[in-house]
Structure formats: C-alpha cells, structure tokens
Amino acid sequence: MRDVVNFEYILIHIGNTEADTAGCLLIGEEASTAEEITVSRSAAAYQKLYLKVVAAAAAKTLQIVYIDEGQQQTYASPWE
C-alpha cells in the first residue's frame, strides 16, 4: 500500500499478536479481543489468501483496499 503515514511498506503476513506486526496487516481465520487482540489460524488463512492474490495478479485484477476506521482513512493497493 502507499501513502500510509509513517510507513514505507505495509505488508500482509502471518502472525498472532501485536508483537508479530509493526503496522502490517495480520491475516487469520479467527480473532479474539478477550485480553488482547489475537489472530488464530493465521498460516492457513494466509495460504488461502495467497492463492487468490496470485490469481488476481495474474489476471491483472488485483486490488487491495484497507479501511482504517479509527483514522477515517482508506488506503488502496498500488495496483489500482
């Protein structure tokens, strides 16, 4: 993604807690906010997403949009 304040790159990758990210997006099949925000089944979710991203990129239809409701901003992928 581009034009995200204070970040050069925003990536999508596996991880389970805030310690696993430095502003990047973590993907998972489940999330919990019980004591801290956690994501589970991250690797499985990433594998599914990766296949879709590769197919969309090959078809030149890839677009990723991230909506940060807390900041009321929308960030779009550079492929649009």
C-alpha positions, 0 to 999 in steps of 0.5 A: 500500500502507499501513502500510509503515514509513517510507513514505507511498506505495509505488508500482509503476513502471518502472525498472532499478536501485536508483537508479530506486526509493526503496522502490517496487516495480520491475516487469520481465520479467527480473532479474539479481543478477550485480553488482547487482540489475537489472530488464530489460524493465521498460516492457513488463512494466509495460504488461502489468501495467497492463492487468490492474490496470485490469481488476481495478479495474474489476471491483472485484477488485483486490488487491495483496499484497507479501511482504517476506521479509527483514522477515517482513512482508506488506503488502496493497493498500488495496483489500482 
